[in-house]
Amino acid sequence: MPLSPAQPRQHIHTRQVRCRGYRRDDGLWDIEGHLTDTKTYAFDNDYRGRIEAGDPVHDMWVRLTVDDDLIVHGVEAVTDKSPFPVCPAIAPNFARLEGLSIRPGFLSKVRERLGRIEGCTHLVELMGPIATTAYQTIYPYRRRLTRASGDAPPQPPKERPRLINTCHAFRSDGEIVKRLWPDYYTGAPG
């Protein structure tokens, strides 16, 4: 169901974020994010001259290469278009993410290594959707392979699953946790 009808208005700005996950032939995973910002009107920029309507103000890419455990093995960041000539120069700093693990606290560690003058606001913001895409790419794919191979059904987790209480669907007293992880269900019995 889409949003309710809007009041009369004029479209001014579009930010698009597209993320994709890939299984590599060497067993690793590439998770790519692409961010663009466009305006519906032309304007002048001191660095680039006239930026026409629809031409990206920002056009930026990030690729994280991760393993099955979501540990970052490689990072590539590219700024194809930006409002200032210095923006692309910060891309090499993103290699500082190598060795991090995409798990709770990942974004805080990204900001520690690449916050403020050490990074790019837009590329750092892209890390959230990239992290989610990594999880959505790898875990369902691996679960599907395990089921297709006829391996034993999944065993109850030995420790509390990290997804519990991360959103409304995975609340500890909800039906999904009750069904998936009954040992960690905190709702009313029955």
KOLNU-660265 format. One record per atom (N, C-alpha, C, CB): residue in one letter; chain; atom name; x, y, z. Coordinates in Angstrom, 3 decimals, decimal comma, padded with zeros to 6 digits. Atoms other than C-alpha are relative to their C-alpha. Glycine has a CB too. Example, Ala and Ser with C-alpha at 12.3 -4.5 7.8 and 13.67 -1.06 7.14 Angstrom:
type mol atom u v w
A A N 000,890 -001,190 000,000
A A CA 012,300 -004,500 007,800
A A C 000,900 001,200 000,000
A A CB -000,992 000,027 001,246
S A N -000,820 -001,190 -000,060
S A CA 013,670 -001,060 007,140
S A C -000,770 001,090 000,730
S A CB 000,414 000,462 -001,415
//
This chain:
type mol atom u v w
M A N 000,848 -001,174 000,000
M A CA 000,000 000,000 000,000
M A C 000,894 001,237 000,000
M A CB -000,965 -000,002 001,223
P A N -000,848 -001,199 000,054
P A CA 001,592 003,302 -001,027
P A C -000,415 001,022 001,063
P A CB -000,069 000,640 -001,402
L A N 000,331 -001,102 -000,901
L A CA 001,637 006,489 001,029
L A C -001,325 000,623 -000,422
L A CB 001,126 001,067 000,010
S A N 001,242 -000,701 000,316
S A CA -001,538 008,511 001,209
S A C 000,278 001,112 -001,015
S A CB -000,646 000,584 001,286
P A N -000,227 -001,085 000,966
P A CA -002,057 011,177 -001,480
P A C 000,619 001,216 000,694
P A CB -001,330 000,399 -000,693
A A N -000,711 -001,152 -000,564
A A CA 000,230 014,155 -000,901
A A C -000,699 001,299 -000,362
A A CB 001,452 000,033 -000,491
Q A N 000,461 -001,342 000,323
Q A CA -000,597 017,813 -000,842
Q A C 000,681 000,440 -001,296
Q A CB 000,301 001,001 001,168
P A N -000,694 -000,503 001,194
P A CA 000,239 019,732 -004,044
P A C 001,424 000,428 000,362
P A CB -000,779 001,192 -000,629
R A N -001,410 -000,239 -000,332
R A CA 004,021 020,048 -004,203
R A C 000,853 -000,016 -001,254
R A CB 000,511 -001,050 000,999
Q A N -000,956 -000,029 001,104
Q A CA 007,104 020,449 -006,401
Q A C 001,192 -000,866 000,369
Q A CB 000,451 001,457 -000,323
H A N -001,151 000,875 -000,213
H A CA 009,791 017,765 -006,666
H A C 001,286 000,821 -000,160
H A CB -000,021 -001,209 -000,999
I A N -001,219 -000,803 -000,009
I A CA 013,199 019,331 -005,838
I A C 001,262 -000,858 -000,028
I A CB 000,019 000,894 001,221
H A N -001,241 000,757 -000,213
H A CA 015,741 016,657 -004,861
H A C -000,303 -001,495 000,059
H A CB 000,711 000,460 001,305
T A N 000,102 001,453 -000,100
T A CA 016,267 012,911 -005,215
T A C 001,334 -000,567 000,458
T A CB -000,424 -000,624 -001,353
R A N -001,151 000,801 -000,401
R A CA 018,701 010,758 -003,309
R A C -000,361 -001,447 -000,285
R A CB 000,379 000,221 001,521
Q A N 000,201 001,418 000,271
Q A CA 018,999 007,231 -004,622
Q A C 001,154 -000,780 000,593
Q A CB -000,125 -000,271 -001,520
V A N -000,990 000,918 -000,541
V A CA 020,789 004,458 -002,791
V A C -000,351 -001,383 -000,533
V A CB 000,030 000,029 001,581
R A N 000,210 001,361 000,515
R A CA 021,178 001,113 -004,514
R A C 001,147 -000,854 000,507
R A CB -000,082 -000,029 -001,580
C A N -000,998 000,939 -000,499
C A CA 022,968 -001,809 -002,924
C A C -000,248 -001,367 -000,615
C A CB -000,033 -000,080 001,547
R A N 000,088 001,340 000,584
R A CA 023,720 -005,204 -004,408
R A C 001,034 -000,905 000,653
R A CB 000,210 000,047 -001,537
G A N -000,905 000,998 -000,552
G A CA 025,290 -008,372 -003,042
G A C 000,357 -001,040 -001,034
G A CB -000,613 -000,664 001,213
Y A N -000,505 000,956 000,982
Y A CA 027,432 -010,752 -005,089
Y A C 000,812 -001,088 000,688
Y A CB 000,852 000,713 -001,061
R A N -000,840 001,130 -000,419
R A CA 028,901 -014,195 -004,423
R A C 001,165 -000,079 -000,976
R A CB -000,814 -001,361 000,036
R A N -001,185 000,060 000,853
R A CA 032,463 -014,287 -005,734
R A C 000,430 -001,449 -000,223
R A CB 001,153 000,810 000,622
D A N -000,488 001,340 000,303
D A CA 034,094 -017,319 -007,338
D A C 001,000 -000,504 001,036
D A CB 000,633 -000,019 -001,370
D A N -000,993 000,416 -001,002
D A CA 036,753 -017,326 -004,588
D A C -000,613 -000,250 001,374
D A CB 001,083 001,052 000,121
G A N 000,675 000,283 -001,264
G A CA 034,109 -017,810 -001,849
G A C -000,279 001,228 000,845
G A CB 000,813 -000,950 000,791
L A N 000,290 -001,238 -000,719
L A CA 034,089 -014,206 -000,662
L A C -001,244 000,647 -000,607
L A CB 001,217 000,978 -000,052
W A N 001,200 -000,719 000,412
W A CA 031,238 -011,731 -001,113
W A C 000,354 001,450 -000,275
W A CB -001,106 -000,097 001,075
D A N -000,114 -001,431 000,265
D A CA 031,177 -008,282 -002,721
D A C -001,363 000,630 000,258
D A CB 000,489 000,278 -001,468
I A N 001,206 -000,763 -000,290
I A CA 028,614 -005,880 -001,350
I A C 000,261 001,416 -000,483
I A CB -000,373 -000,037 001,537
E A N -000,222 -001,301 000,613
E A CA 028,292 -002,722 -003,411
E A C -001,146 000,952 000,285
E A CB 000,190 -000,149 -001,495
G A N 000,973 -001,065 -000,188
G A CA 026,544 000,525 -002,656
G A C 000,283 001,148 -000,940
G A CB 000,003 000,486 001,442
H A N -000,111 -001,131 000,925
H A CA 025,881 003,410 -005,031
H A C -000,982 001,077 000,464
H A CB -000,292 -000,439 -001,491
L A N 000,813 -001,123 -000,464
L A CA 024,585 006,810 -003,916
L A C 000,057 001,113 -001,033
L A CB 000,484 000,510 001,388
T A N 000,053 -001,189 000,851
T A CA 023,417 009,637 -006,155
T A C -000,964 001,006 000,606
T A CB -000,427 -000,364 -001,448
D A N 000,876 -001,127 -000,336
D A CA 021,917 013,029 -005,373
D A C -000,190 000,813 -001,265
D A CB 000,594 000,882 001,165
T A N 000,297 -000,828 001,171
T A CA 020,174 014,936 -008,159
T A C -001,020 001,064 000,368
T A CB -000,521 -000,866 -001,174
K A N 000,957 -001,096 -000,148
K A CA 018,221 018,184 -008,381
K A C -000,880 000,048 -001,243
K A CB 000,732 001,366 000,220
T A N 000,918 -000,141 001,139
T A CA 015,268 018,962 -010,609
T A C 000,212 001,320 -000,731
T A CB -001,452 -000,102 000,471
Y A N -000,281 -001,299 000,610
Y A CA 016,767 022,320 -011,547
Y A C 001,508 000,122 -000,226
Y A CB -000,527 001,172 000,897
A A N -001,420 -000,262 000,268
A A CA 020,099 023,523 -012,964
A A C 000,510 001,062 000,976
A A CB 000,217 000,461 -001,480
F A N -000,617 -001,010 -000,867
F A CA 022,514 025,508 -010,798
F A C 001,499 000,058 -000,274
F A CB -000,270 -000,312 001,502
D A N -001,432 -000,192 000,202
D A CA 026,051 026,844 -010,857
D A C 000,774 -000,493 001,209
D A CB 000,318 001,477 -000,270
N A N -000,886 000,518 -001,031
N A CA 028,857 025,199 -008,890
N A C 001,389 000,541 -000,284
N A CB -000,009 -001,568 000,040
D A N -001,325 -000,600 000,185
D A CA 032,236 026,874 -008,333
D A C 001,011 -000,984 -000,573
D A CB 000,511 000,539 001,319
Y A N -000,955 001,023 000,427
Y A CA 034,088 023,611 -009,018
Y A C -000,341 -000,556 -001,374
Y A CB 000,046 -001,130 001,012
R A N 000,387 000,724 001,209
R A CA 032,113 021,975 -011,807
R A C -000,666 000,872 -001,056
R A CB -000,919 -001,113 000,361
G A N 000,729 -000,850 000,939
G A CA 030,451 024,938 -013,471
G A C -001,492 -000,260 000,114
G A CB 000,480 -000,241 -001,446
R A N 001,457 000,204 000,000
R A CA 026,821 024,471 -014,455
R A C -000,318 -001,484 000,191
R A CB -000,634 000,525 -001,324
I A N 000,502 001,363 -000,216
I A CA 025,193 021,335 -013,046
I A C -001,448 -000,001 -000,463
I A CB 000,130 -000,458 001,522
E A N 001,336 000,025 000,583
E A CA 022,139 020,563 -015,125
E A C -000,954 -000,849 000,830
E A CB 000,057 -000,525 -001,429
A A N 001,030 000,797 -000,674
A A CA 018,882 019,181 -013,763
A A C 000,205 -001,467 -000,345
A A CB -001,432 000,468 -000,407
G A N -000,162 001,440 000,203
G A CA 019,255 015,423 -013,297
G A C 001,429 -000,485 -000,007
G A CB -000,629 -000,387 -001,267
D A N -001,403 000,395 -000,063
D A CA 023,069 015,457 -013,383
D A C 000,380 -000,151 001,469
D A CB 000,923 001,044 -000,721
P A N -000,273 000,191 -001,425
P A CA 024,298 014,005 -010,083
P A C 000,929 001,055 000,601
P A CB 000,595 -001,355 000,214
V A N -000,867 -000,829 -000,827
V A CA 025,693 016,395 -007,516
V A C 000,992 -000,929 000,699
V A CB -000,828 000,849 001,040
H A N -000,819 001,061 -000,591
H A CA 026,976 013,297 -005,717
H A C -000,220 -001,265 -000,820
H A CB -000,358 -000,234 001,520
D A N 000,053 001,300 000,663
D A CA 027,788 010,045 -007,512
D A C 001,143 -000,803 000,609
D A CB 000,124 000,120 -001,595
M A N -001,008 000,652 -000,837
M A CA 029,598 007,711 -005,132
M A C -000,263 -001,491 000,110
M A CB 000,030 000,627 001,391
W A N 000,059 001,452 -000,047
W A CA 030,354 004,013 -004,856
W A C 000,857 -000,527 001,148
W A CB 000,458 -000,603 -001,337
V A N -000,822 000,729 -000,968
V A CA 031,594 001,651 -002,153
V A C -000,186 -001,491 -000,263
V A CB -000,385 000,372 001,484
R A N 000,065 001,463 000,045
R A CA 032,454 -002,038 -002,423
R A C 000,723 -000,539 001,224
R A CB 000,631 -000,566 -001,325
L A N -000,619 000,744 -001,089
L A CA 033,078 -004,118 000,691
L A C 000,114 -001,449 -000,449
L A CB -000,824 000,126 001,334
T A N -000,175 001,429 000,221
T A CA 034,514 -007,587 000,233
T A C 000,068 -000,640 001,375
T A CB 001,289 -000,317 -000,860
V A N 000,125 000,621 -001,321
V A CA 033,539 -009,797 003,164
V A C -000,005 -001,520 -000,143
V A CB -001,292 000,483 000,719
D A N 000,074 001,462 -000,008
D A CA 033,705 -013,453 004,157
D A C -001,348 -000,440 000,574
D A CB 001,174 -000,611 000,823
D A N 001,264 000,537 -000,511
D A CA 030,926 -015,732 005,405
D A C -000,353 000,520 001,389
D A CB 000,062 -001,505 000,032
D A N 000,231 -000,516 -001,349
D A CA 031,340 -014,296 008,910
D A C -000,129 001,525 000,024
D A CB 001,130 -000,433 000,919
L A N 000,169 -001,447 000,153
L A CA 030,929 -010,721 007,599
L A C 001,205 000,806 000,478
L A CB -001,221 000,445 000,751
I A N -001,233 -000,727 -000,306
I A CA 034,537 -009,769 008,262
I A C 000,470 000,653 -001,289
I A CB 001,109 -000,949 000,600
V A N -000,390 -000,781 001,175
V A CA 035,718 -007,045 005,889
V A C 001,436 -000,335 -000,402
V A CB -000,143 001,517 000,279
H A N -001,316 000,338 000,537
H A CA 038,635 -008,188 003,707
H A C 000,527 001,063 -000,951
H A CB -000,056 -001,332 -000,709
G A N -000,428 -001,032 000,938
G A CA 038,702 -005,307 001,247
G A C -001,056 001,078 -000,120
G A CB 000,296 -000,604 -001,372
V A N 000,909 -001,137 000,172
V A CA 037,196 -001,889 000,620
V A C 000,486 000,823 -001,180
V A CB -000,080 000,876 001,299
E A N -000,300 -000,951 001,063
E A CA 037,038 000,283 -002,444
E A C -001,083 001,069 000,046
E A CB 000,067 -000,700 -001,415
A A N 000,932 -001,133 000,028
A A CA 035,433 003,734 -002,423
A A C 000,391 000,909 -001,155
A A CB 000,006 000,785 001,360
V A N -000,234 -000,865 001,151
V A CA 035,046 006,003 -005,438
V A C -001,020 001,128 000,016
V A CB -000,081 -000,801 -001,332
T A N 000,887 -001,150 000,181
T A CA 033,616 009,488 -005,841
T A C 000,161 000,467 -001,435
T A CB 000,322 001,159 001,023
D A N -000,026 -000,414 001,407
D A CA 032,781 010,093 -009,495
D A C -000,412 001,459 -000,156
D A CB -000,921 -000,893 -000,836
K A N 000,444 -001,400 000,052
K A CA 030,957 013,388 -008,921
K A C -000,234 000,486 001,417
K A CB -001,296 000,158 -000,860
S A N 000,158 -000,636 -001,310
S A CA 030,954 015,756 -005,964
S A C -000,010 001,514 -000,210
S A CB 001,149 -000,429 000,992
P A N 000,054 -001,454 000,163
P A CA 030,474 019,474 -005,333
P A C 001,349 000,697 000,178
P A CB -000,978 000,572 000,975
F A N -001,296 -000,613 -000,277
F A CA 034,131 020,062 -004,345
F A C 001,121 -000,875 -000,554
F A CB 000,188 000,222 001,519
P A N -001,080 000,790 000,600
P A CA 037,432 019,007 -005,962
P A C 000,738 -000,887 000,997
P A CB 000,985 000,917 -000,659
V A N -000,733 000,790 -000,995
V A CA 038,836 017,617 -002,678
V A C -000,735 -001,272 000,402
V A CB 000,263 000,837 001,229
C A N 000,806 001,137 -000,476
C A CA 036,023 015,107 -002,100
C A C 000,571 -001,366 -000,383
C A CB -001,400 000,115 -000,543
P A N -000,508 001,332 000,366
P A CA 037,481 012,174 -004,094
P A C 001,273 -000,407 000,740
P A CB 000,261 -000,046 -001,476
A A N -001,283 000,304 -000,629
A A CA 040,801 012,421 -002,216
A A C -000,129 -000,826 001,278
A A CB 000,723 001,277 000,306
I A N 000,167 000,707 -001,273
I A CA 039,346 010,864 000,956
I A C -000,266 -001,489 -000,201
I A CB -001,138 000,619 000,797
A A N 000,383 001,392 000,267
A A CA 038,395 007,556 -000,730
A A C 000,999 -001,031 000,552
A A CB -000,149 -000,202 -001,490
P A N -000,927 001,017 -000,527
P A CA 041,637 005,708 000,240
P A C -000,151 -000,266 001,495
P A CB 001,414 000,420 -000,276
N A N 000,175 000,203 -001,437
N A CA 040,821 006,213 003,938
N A C -000,961 -001,141 000,314
N A CB -000,497 001,273 000,644
F A N 000,990 001,037 -000,266
F A CA 037,994 003,702 003,579
F A C 000,626 -001,379 000,157
F A CB -001,019 -000,030 -001,108
A A N -000,720 001,252 -000,241
A A CA 040,600 000,904 003,577
A A C 000,137 -000,259 001,505
A A CB 001,395 000,040 -000,669
R A N -000,069 000,157 -001,458
R A CA 040,624 001,515 007,364
R A C -001,078 -000,937 000,531
R A CB -000,126 001,356 000,678
L A N 001,078 000,892 -000,441
L A CA 037,475 -000,621 007,524
L A C 000,396 -001,471 -000,084
L A CB -001,246 000,239 -000,834
E A N -000,435 001,389 000,109
E A CA 039,408 -003,782 006,654
E A C 000,247 -000,572 001,392
E A CB 001,278 -000,110 -000,868
G A N -000,128 000,673 -001,291
G A CA 039,279 -006,241 009,536
G A C -001,210 000,148 000,894
G A CB 001,190 000,514 000,714
L A N 001,216 -000,149 -000,802
L A CA 036,011 -004,952 010,970
L A C -000,985 -001,116 -000,327
L A CB -000,652 001,381 -000,245
S A N 001,046 000,991 000,194
S A CA 033,104 -007,317 011,382
S A C -001,345 000,716 -000,022
S A CB 000,040 -001,090 001,114
I A N 001,339 -000,599 000,077
I A CA 029,583 -006,343 010,316
I A C -000,877 -000,710 001,016
I A CB -000,609 -000,109 -001,453
R A N 000,824 000,500 -001,113
R A CA 027,720 -006,906 013,571
R A C -000,380 001,202 000,833
R A CB 000,761 -001,085 000,870
P A N 000,353 -001,173 -000,800
P A CA 026,210 -004,707 016,254
P A C 001,254 000,796 000,385
P A CB -000,772 -000,428 001,267
G A N -001,131 -000,878 -000,273
G A CA 028,517 -001,732 016,735
G A C 000,829 000,328 -001,239
G A CB 000,879 -000,628 001,034
F A N -000,765 -000,239 001,231
F A CA 029,809 -001,813 013,143
F A C -000,024 001,470 -000,392
F A CB -000,554 -000,851 -001,146
L A N 000,085 -001,397 000,446
L A CA 028,515 001,660 012,289
L A C 000,729 000,945 000,942
L A CB -001,455 000,426 -000,123
S A N -000,773 -000,821 -000,945
S A CA 030,022 003,122 015,466
S A C 001,488 -000,082 -000,307
S A CB -000,263 -000,447 001,452
K A N -001,418 000,163 000,332
K A CA 033,389 001,681 014,489
K A C 000,341 000,684 -001,322
K A CB 000,363 -001,487 -000,071
V A N -000,212 -000,724 001,260
V A CA 032,995 003,059 010,967
V A C 000,180 001,484 000,293
V A CB -001,191 -000,223 -000,982
R A N -000,090 -001,434 -000,324
R A CA 032,383 006,529 012,423
R A C 001,269 000,329 000,786
R A CB -001,229 000,440 000,801
E A N -001,260 -000,226 -000,719
E A CA 035,380 006,161 014,778
E A C 001,168 000,129 -000,982
E A CB 000,268 -001,152 000,998
R A N -001,113 000,031 000,949
R A CA 037,680 005,418 011,822
R A C -000,136 001,030 -001,119
R A CB 000,116 -001,376 -000,600
L A N 000,219 -000,845 001,175
L A CA 036,072 007,661 009,206
L A C -000,910 001,188 000,282
L A CB -000,585 -000,821 -001,115
G A N 000,864 -001,123 -000,333
G A CA 034,105 010,298 011,075
G A C 000,682 001,338 -000,229
G A CB -000,450 -000,103 001,432
R A N -000,443 -001,387 000,124
R A CA 034,401 014,022 010,632
R A C 000,980 000,176 -001,159
R A CB 000,646 000,464 001,301
I A N -000,911 -000,336 001,099
I A CA 037,471 015,098 008,618
I A C 000,742 -001,212 -000,566
I A CB 001,004 001,022 000,470
E A N -000,686 001,206 000,461
E A CA 038,711 011,499 008,186
E A C -000,766 -000,738 -001,088
E A CB 000,237 -000,926 001,159
G A N 000,806 000,723 000,984
G A CA 035,921 010,489 005,806
G A C -000,903 000,931 -000,770
G A CB -000,827 -001,069 000,674
C A N 001,010 -000,718 000,778
C A CA 033,014 011,550 003,666
C A C -001,356 -000,335 000,599
C A CB 000,062 -000,377 -001,530
T A N 001,311 000,215 -000,612
T A CA 029,581 012,018 005,211
T A C -000,853 -000,956 -000,818
T A CB -000,727 001,324 000,166
H A N 000,885 000,798 000,851
H A CA 027,814 010,452 002,237
H A C 000,466 -001,450 -000,105
H A CB -000,086 000,616 -001,391
L A N -000,511 001,369 000,068
L A CA 030,080 007,422 001,914
L A C -000,156 -000,713 001,340
L A CB 001,470 000,001 -000,426
V A N 000,211 000,598 -001,320
V A CA 029,884 006,827 005,674
V A C -001,473 -000,362 000,175
V A CB 000,459 000,968 001,124
E A N 001,437 000,305 -000,087
E A CA 026,067 007,035 005,516
E A C -000,362 -001,240 -000,813
E A CB -000,828 001,197 -000,486
L A N 000,264 001,150 000,860
L A CA 026,155 004,411 002,764
L A C 000,330 -001,328 000,688
L A CB 000,799 000,125 -001,285
M A N -000,386 001,225 -000,705
M A CA 027,685 001,909 005,203
M A C -001,189 -000,706 000,663
M A CB 001,045 000,323 001,050
G A N 001,179 000,635 -000,609
G A CA 024,312 001,322 006,927
G A C -000,729 -000,891 -000,986
G A CB -000,958 001,058 000,536
P A N 000,653 000,866 000,991
P A CA 022,516 000,099 003,789
P A C 000,903 -001,126 -000,506
P A CB -000,465 000,831 -001,174
I A N -000,913 001,053 000,447
I A CA 025,632 -001,832 002,736
I A C 000,046 -001,125 001,037
I A CB 001,422 000,573 -000,245
A A N -000,028 001,023 -001,052
A A CA 025,772 -003,632 006,101
A A C -001,268 -000,848 -000,034
A A CB 000,161 000,655 001,386
T A N 001,259 000,738 000,078
T A CA 022,098 -004,573 005,842
T A C -000,019 -000,897 -001,234
T A CB -001,195 000,971 -000,027
T A N -000,041 000,786 001,231
T A CA 022,621 -005,749 002,261
T A C 000,910 -001,209 000,163
T A CB 000,474 000,864 -001,176
A A N -000,899 001,130 -000,245
A A CA 025,538 -007,928 003,368
A A C -000,739 -001,102 000,751
A A CB 001,247 000,452 000,796
Y A N 000,740 000,987 -000,796
Y A CA 023,385 -009,634 005,963
Y A C -001,070 -000,677 -000,863
Y A CB -000,652 000,674 001,241
Q A N 001,084 000,535 000,827
Q A CA 020,456 -010,031 003,535
Q A C 000,513 -000,849 -001,162
Q A CB -000,846 001,138 -000,538
T A N -000,592 000,772 001,089
T A CA 022,775 -011,418 000,847
T A C 000,517 -001,344 000,497
T A CB 001,134 000,787 -000,657
I A N -000,772 001,173 -000,405
I A CA 024,822 -013,907 002,820
I A C -000,809 -001,018 000,789
I A CB 001,175 000,430 000,814
Y A N 000,643 000,983 -000,872
Y A CA 022,688 -015,496 005,534
Y A C -001,131 -000,765 -000,665
Y A CB -000,524 000,679 001,217
P A N 001,036 000,810 000,665
P A CA 019,601 -016,439 003,496
P A C 000,576 -000,938 -001,067
P A CB -001,040 000,913 -000,638
Y A N -000,616 000,834 001,026
Y A CA 021,819 -017,765 000,700
Y A C 000,638 -001,239 000,629
Y A CB 001,052 000,803 -000,787
R A N -000,652 001,131 -000,684
R A CA 023,851 -019,935 003,072
R A C -001,029 -000,939 000,615
R A CB 000,959 000,510 001,091
R A N 001,060 000,834 -000,589
R A CA 020,690 -021,162 004,841
R A C -000,651 -000,851 -001,090
R A CB -001,070 000,883 000,715
R A N 000,604 000,723 001,125
R A CA 019,217 -022,148 001,455
R A C 000,900 -001,158 -000,430
R A CB -000,251 000,957 -001,192
L A N -000,938 001,058 000,388
L A CA 022,353 -024,112 000,573
L A C 000,010 -001,129 001,019
L A CB 001,411 000,569 -000,160
T A N 000,004 001,012 -001,050
T A CA 022,309 -025,906 003,920
T A C -001,242 -000,878 -000,123
T A CB 000,059 000,660 001,393
R A N 001,240 000,771 000,133
R A CA 018,686 -026,939 003,442
R A C 000,021 -000,855 -001,260
R A CB -001,215 000,937 -000,022
A A N -000,028 000,736 001,268
A A CA 019,245 -027,982 -000,189
A A C 000,946 -001,187 000,068
A A CB 000,411 000,925 -001,145
S A N -000,968 001,087 -000,080
S A CA 022,195 -030,183 000,770
S A C -000,499 -001,144 000,861
S A CB 001,311 000,510 000,541
G A N 000,551 001,055 -000,848
G A CA 020,010 -032,184 003,161
G A C 000,698 -000,127 001,327
G A CB 000,063 -001,301 -000,706
D A N -000,653 000,023 -001,308
D A CA 022,157 -031,343 006,159
D A C -001,056 -000,022 001,099
D A CB 000,940 001,223 000,171
A A N 000,915 000,058 -001,140
A A CA 020,615 -031,716 009,573
A A C -000,712 001,338 000,170
A A CB 000,761 -000,375 001,292
P A N 000,717 -001,262 -000,227
P A CA 017,960 -029,136 010,462
P A C 000,769 000,877 000,975
P A CB -001,425 -000,265 000,534
P A N -000,741 -000,896 -000,885
P A CA 019,267 -026,045 012,221
P A C -000,274 -000,306 001,467
P A CB -000,356 001,449 -000,301
Q A N 000,114 000,223 -001,440
Q A CA 019,923 -026,525 015,907
Q A C -000,294 001,319 000,701
Q A CB 001,294 -000,639 000,565
P A N 000,232 -001,245 -000,744
P A CA 018,764 -024,025 018,522
P A C 001,332 000,700 000,261
P A CB -000,738 -000,285 001,343
P A N -001,258 -000,722 -000,226
P A CA 021,352 -021,270 018,962
P A C 000,522 -000,211 001,415
P A CB -000,192 001,492 -000,263
K A N -000,625 000,175 -001,311
K A CA 023,832 -021,701 021,808
K A C 000,004 001,296 000,795
K A CB 001,424 -000,514 -000,158
E A N 000,077 -001,294 -000,675
E A CA 023,686 -017,997 022,578
E A C -001,146 000,792 -000,602
E A CB 001,341 000,784 -000,121
R A N 001,147 -000,812 000,413
R A CA 020,970 -015,386 022,275
R A C 000,248 000,604 -001,381
R A CB -000,277 001,118 001,032
P A N -000,179 -000,572 001,338
P A CA 020,488 -014,450 018,597
P A C 000,060 001,528 000,037
P A CB -001,134 -000,450 -000,920
R A N -000,199 -001,450 000,011
R A CA 021,666 -010,928 017,836
R A C -001,194 000,767 -000,538
R A CB 001,208 000,340 -000,814
L A N 001,157 -000,689 000,572
L A CA 018,464 -010,125 015,954
L A C -001,074 000,349 001,024
L A CB -000,604 -000,845 -001,075
I A N 001,051 -000,234 -000,996
I A CA 016,331 -010,238 019,083
I A C 000,058 001,445 000,490
I A CB 000,144 -000,983 001,193
N A N 000,219 -001,391 -000,434
N A CA 014,997 -006,769 019,978
N A C 000,689 001,033 -000,898
N A CB 000,492 000,172 001,421
T A N -000,561 -000,987 000,923
T A CA 016,570 -005,126 016,916
T A C -001,091 000,725 -000,778
T A CB 000,965 -000,672 -000,968
C A N 001,124 -000,662 000,665
C A CA 013,139 -004,261 015,497
C A C -001,299 -000,564 000,565
C A CB 000,064 -000,192 -001,553
H A N 001,321 000,418 -000,481
H A CA 009,416 -004,663 016,119
H A C -000,257 -001,483 -000,285
H A CB -001,096 000,855 -000,651
A A N 000,253 001,397 000,366
A A CA 009,252 -008,010 014,278
A A C 000,772 -000,972 000,886
A A CB 000,368 -000,234 -001,459
F A N -000,836 000,884 -000,801
F A CA 012,079 -009,496 016,354
F A C -000,021 000,338 001,492
F A CB 001,412 000,050 -000,506
R A N 000,077 -000,303 -001,438
R A CA 010,910 -008,241 019,736
R A C -000,072 -001,306 000,797
R A CB -001,241 000,903 000,315
S A N -000,144 001,235 -000,760
S A CA 011,607 -010,803 022,449
S A C -001,327 -000,591 000,465
S A CB 000,873 000,244 001,185
D A N 001,309 000,518 -000,431
D A CA 007,933 -011,091 023,442
D A C -000,962 -000,206 -001,170
D A CB -000,627 000,951 001,012
G A N 000,845 000,115 001,186
G A CA 006,647 -011,409 019,860
G A C -000,080 -001,415 -000,557
G A CB 000,503 000,918 -001,063
E A N 000,261 001,310 000,599
E A CA 005,372 -014,302 017,794
E A C 001,178 -000,566 -000,792
E A CB -001,193 000,093 -000,898
I A N -001,109 000,509 000,816
I A CA 008,427 -014,504 015,541
I A C 001,093 -000,590 000,878
I A CB 000,581 001,118 -000,880
V A N -001,006 000,548 -000,922
V A CA 010,882 -014,954 018,403
V A C -000,548 -001,265 000,657
V A CB 000,397 001,052 001,083
K A N 000,616 001,183 -000,613
K A CA 008,455 -017,410 020,015
K A C 000,133 -001,211 -000,928
K A CB -001,493 000,268 000,323
R A N -000,075 001,101 000,964
R A CA 008,476 -019,508 016,812
R A C 001,440 -000,382 -000,323
R A CB -000,728 000,377 -001,280
L A N -001,367 000,290 000,428
L A CA 012,151 -019,182 015,801
L A C 000,938 -000,387 001,144
L A CB 000,558 001,189 -000,712
W A N -000,926 000,190 -001,119
W A CA 013,890 -019,055 019,187
W A C -000,775 -000,078 001,318
W A CB 001,038 001,151 000,051
P A N 000,860 000,072 -001,185
P A CA 011,475 -020,261 021,881
P A C 000,763 000,112 001,319
P A CB -000,768 -001,289 -000,016
D A N -000,784 -000,106 -001,235
D A CA 014,283 -020,453 024,463
D A C 000,243 001,451 000,412
D A CB 001,332 -000,711 -000,169
Y A N -000,277 -001,406 -000,279
Y A CA 014,644 -016,665 024,209
Y A C -001,271 000,845 -000,019
Y A CB 000,998 000,546 -001,010
Y A N 001,300 -000,689 -000,006
Y A CA 010,946 -015,787 024,105
Y A C -000,306 000,477 001,414
Y A CB -001,140 -000,936 -000,522
T A N 000,276 -000,572 -001,328
T A CA 009,963 -013,452 026,979
T A C -001,465 000,351 000,204
T A CB 000,838 001,237 000,212
G A N 001,430 -000,323 -000,115
G A CA 006,216 -013,119 026,341
G A C -000,742 -000,975 000,884
G A CB -000,643 000,023 -001,365
A A N 000,872 000,859 -000,819
A A CA 003,319 -014,765 028,082
A A C 000,012 -001,433 -000,549
A A CB -001,460 000,559 000,029
P A N 000,044 001,395 000,462
P A CA 003,330 -018,573 027,960
P A C -001,335 -000,308 -000,683
P A CB 000,225 -000,968 001,185
G A N 001,255 000,466 000,582
G A CA 000,793 -020,311 025,804
G A C -000,127 000,126 -001,404
G A CB -001,069 000,651 000,555
//
